[in-house]
Structures are given as C-alpha cells and as structure tokens.
Amino acid sequence: MTRAERSFVLGTALCTLAVPGALLALRPFSELRAELGILLGWALALVVIVPSFWVMARAMASDDRLAFQRAFMLGTMGRFGGSLLAIVLFSTQLNEPPTLSFLASFFAGYALLSGLEVTLLLKKTPDGTHA
C-alpha cells in the first residue's frame, strides 16, 4: 500500500467520523428520518468515490502510457453513473424519502472525498514522483 493510499484511507475515515457525525449532532434538517438520509447519503458517496480513487491510484502507478486516460474515463463514467443511480434509487425506493438531508450528505461526501482524492493523487514525493 502506497503512502497516498494510506493517506486516503485515513482521510476517508476522519471525514466519515466528522461530517456525518456533525450533521447528526447538529440536526440541521427538520425532515422526518433525516438521520437515515444523512447516513445513506454519506454511505453512497463512499460507494461512488472510493473505487474511483483505487482505479486512479493503480493507473498512475502503472507503466502503461494509456492507463491514466483509461482510468480517468472509467472513473468519470463510474462517478456519473453511480451518482445518478444512487440518487434515483434513494428517491424511488423509499416512501417519503428525506431528500434534503440525503443530498446534503451525499454531495458533501462527494466534494470532500473528491478533493482528498485529487490532492493525494497529484501530490509529488520529494524524489519528484507521484505518491
């Protein structure tokens, strides 16, 4: 496991404790079952973002010249499809879904974890290579 991968696991764990925990403690949503929306939103953001990081990290470590382009396209399509699927399934499979809390949690997770991913993948080590 590379340094970037370890940092991603640690960052993801810290964000998972902080963001849903803060939303659950502050209770900014007055929706019925807002807790469910917060937890499912964050969980589905993890399901969309975490595989994307692993695909990109492996591609950047590869010697194949086209690995990055393939991984980027796969990651982009996976994120788009996964996000769309998550939102549609959440809104159609639950009776009176807590939409506001779900979307806030999902997109907070999407933005934070994407930022973490990009930061770690683009960070260079002291010897000039990528982490």
Sine and cosine of phi, psi and omega as CSV:
sin_phi,cos_phi,sin_psi,cos_psi,sin_omega,cos_omega
0.00,0.00,0.77,-0.64,-0.03,-1.00
-0.98,0.19,0.18,-0.98,0.03,-1.00
-0.88,0.47,-0.65,0.76,0.01,-1.00
-0.90,0.44,-0.64,0.77,0.01,-1.00
-0.91,0.41,-0.67,0.74,0.06,-1.00
-0.90,0.44,-0.67,0.75,0.02,-1.00
-0.90,0.43,-0.60,0.80,0.02,-1.00
-0.92,0.40,-0.68,0.73,0.03,-1.00
-0.88,0.48,-0.72,0.69,0.00,-1.00
-0.90,0.43,-0.72,0.69,0.02,-1.00
-0.88,0.47,-0.65,0.76,0.03,-1.00
-0.90,0.43,-0.67,0.74,0.03,-1.00
-0.90,0.44,-0.69,0.72,0.01,-1.00
-0.91,0.42,-0.68,0.73,0.04,-1.00
-0.90,0.43,-0.60,0.80,0.00,-1.00
-0.92,0.40,-0.58,0.81,0.07,-1.00
-0.96,0.28,-0.64,0.77,-0.12,-0.99
-0.97,0.23,-0.80,0.60,-0.17,-0.99
-0.95,0.31,-0.86,0.51,0.03,-1.00
-0.88,0.47,-0.57,0.82,0.03,-1.00
-0.88,0.48,-0.70,0.71,0.02,-1.00
-0.91,0.41,-0.67,0.74,0.01,-1.00
-0.90,0.43,-0.63,0.78,0.03,-1.00
-0.93,0.37,-0.60,0.80,-0.02,-1.00
-0.96,0.27,-0.65,0.76,-0.05,-1.00
-0.98,0.19,-0.44,0.90,-0.01,-1.00
0.76,0.65,0.87,0.50,-0.02,-1.00
-0.98,0.21,-0.11,0.99,-0.06,-1.00
-0.94,-0.35,0.71,-0.71,-0.01,-1.00
-0.99,-0.13,0.23,0.97,-0.01,-1.00
-0.95,0.32,0.47,-0.89,0.16,-0.99
-0.93,0.36,0.72,-0.69,-0.02,-1.00
0.89,0.46,0.59,0.81,0.01,-1.00
-0.88,0.48,-0.54,0.84,0.01,-1.00
-0.87,0.50,-0.65,0.76,0.04,-1.00
-0.88,0.47,-0.70,0.72,0.02,-1.00
-0.88,0.48,-0.67,0.75,0.00,-1.00
-0.90,0.43,-0.76,0.66,-0.05,-1.00
-0.92,0.39,-0.69,0.72,0.02,-1.00
-0.93,0.37,-0.62,0.78,0.02,-1.00
-0.87,0.49,-0.72,0.69,0.00,-1.00
-0.93,0.38,-0.68,0.74,-0.01,-1.00
-0.87,0.49,-0.67,0.74,0.00,-1.00
-0.95,0.32,-0.51,0.86,0.11,-0.99
-0.90,0.43,-0.64,0.77,0.06,-1.00
-0.88,0.47,-0.67,0.74,-0.02,-1.00
-0.90,0.44,-0.51,0.86,-0.01,-1.00
-0.99,0.12,-0.68,0.74,-0.16,-0.99
-1.00,0.08,-0.67,0.74,-0.11,-0.99
-0.86,0.52,-0.74,0.68,0.04,-1.00
-0.88,0.47,-0.56,0.83,0.03,-1.00
-0.87,0.49,-0.68,0.73,0.03,-1.00
-0.87,0.48,-0.73,0.69,-0.06,-1.00
-0.90,0.43,-0.62,0.78,0.03,-1.00
-0.90,0.43,-0.71,0.70,-0.02,-1.00
-0.93,0.37,-0.65,0.76,0.00,-1.00
-0.89,0.46,-0.68,0.74,0.02,-1.00
-0.92,0.39,-0.63,0.78,-0.01,-1.00
-0.92,0.40,-0.64,0.77,-0.02,-1.00
-0.94,0.34,-0.41,0.91,0.03,-1.00
-1.00,0.09,-0.20,0.98,-0.06,-1.00
-0.98,0.21,0.46,-0.89,0.08,-1.00
-1.00,0.08,-0.21,0.98,0.00,-1.00
-0.92,0.39,0.79,-0.61,-0.05,-1.00
-0.90,0.43,-0.52,0.86,-0.06,-1.00
-0.99,-0.12,0.02,1.00,-0.06,-1.00
-0.88,0.48,-0.66,0.75,-0.01,-1.00
-0.89,0.45,-0.70,0.71,-0.02,-1.00
-0.90,0.44,-0.68,0.73,0.04,-1.00
-0.90,0.44,-0.69,0.72,-0.01,-1.00
-0.91,0.41,-0.64,0.77,0.02,-1.00
-0.89,0.46,-0.71,0.70,0.01,-1.00
-0.91,0.41,-0.69,0.72,0.04,-1.00
-0.88,0.47,-0.70,0.72,0.01,-1.00
-0.89,0.45,-0.67,0.74,0.01,-1.00
-0.89,0.45,-0.74,0.67,0.01,-1.00
-0.92,0.39,-0.63,0.78,0.04,-1.00
-0.90,0.44,-0.67,0.74,0.03,-1.00
-0.90,0.44,-0.73,0.68,-0.01,-1.00
-0.89,0.46,-0.78,0.63,-0.01,-1.00
-0.90,0.43,-0.67,0.74,0.02,-1.00
-0.90,0.44,-0.67,0.75,0.02,-1.00
-0.91,0.42,-0.72,0.69,0.01,-1.00
-0.88,0.47,-0.71,0.70,0.01,-1.00
-0.89,0.46,-0.69,0.72,0.00,-1.00
-0.87,0.48,-0.72,0.69,-0.03,-1.00
-0.92,0.38,-0.69,0.73,0.00,-1.00
-0.91,0.42,-0.72,0.69,0.00,-1.00
-0.89,0.45,-0.67,0.74,0.02,-1.00
-0.87,0.49,-0.72,0.69,-0.08,-1.00
-0.97,0.25,-0.40,0.92,-0.03,-1.00
-0.99,-0.15,-0.41,0.91,-0.10,-0.99
-1.00,-0.05,-0.25,0.97,0.02,-1.00
-0.97,-0.26,0.62,-0.79,0.10,-1.00
-0.99,0.15,0.85,-0.52,-0.07,-1.00
0.79,0.61,0.91,0.41,-0.06,-1.00
-0.93,0.37,0.56,-0.83,0.08,-1.00
-0.98,0.18,0.98,0.22,-0.19,-0.98
-0.90,0.44,-0.71,0.71,-0.06,-1.00
-0.89,0.46,-0.73,0.68,0.00,-1.00
-0.92,0.40,-0.61,0.80,0.04,-1.00
-0.89,0.46,-0.78,0.63,-0.04,-1.00
-0.90,0.43,-0.64,0.77,0.03,-1.00
-0.89,0.47,-0.72,0.70,-0.01,-1.00
-0.93,0.37,-0.69,0.72,-0.02,-1.00
-0.88,0.48,-0.76,0.65,-0.06,-1.00
-0.97,0.24,-0.45,0.89,0.14,-0.99
-0.90,0.43,-0.71,0.71,0.05,-1.00
-0.90,0.44,-0.68,0.73,0.00,-1.00
-0.86,0.51,-0.75,0.67,-0.05,-1.00
-0.93,0.37,-0.75,0.66,-0.03,-1.00
-0.90,0.44,-0.73,0.68,-0.03,-1.00
-0.94,0.34,-0.55,0.83,0.09,-1.00
-0.91,0.41,-0.67,0.75,0.05,-1.00
-0.88,0.48,-0.68,0.73,0.06,-1.00
-0.88,0.47,-0.70,0.71,0.00,-1.00
-0.87,0.50,-0.78,0.63,-0.04,-1.00
-0.90,0.44,-0.68,0.73,0.01,-1.00
-0.86,0.51,-0.72,0.70,-0.04,-1.00
-0.96,0.29,-0.59,0.81,-0.02,-1.00
-0.96,0.29,-0.48,0.88,-0.04,-1.00
-1.00,-0.07,-0.17,0.99,-0.01,-1.00
-0.94,0.34,0.72,-0.69,0.00,-1.00
-0.98,-0.18,0.54,-0.84,0.06,-1.00
-0.99,0.13,0.21,-0.98,-0.01,-1.00
-0.84,0.54,-0.44,0.90,0.00,-1.00
-1.00,0.08,0.08,1.00,0.08,-1.00
1.00,-0.04,-0.05,1.00,0.04,-1.00
-1.00,-0.05,0.18,-0.98,0.05,-1.00
-0.99,0.15,0.54,-0.84,0.02,-1.00
-0.93,0.37,0.00,0.00,0.00,0.00
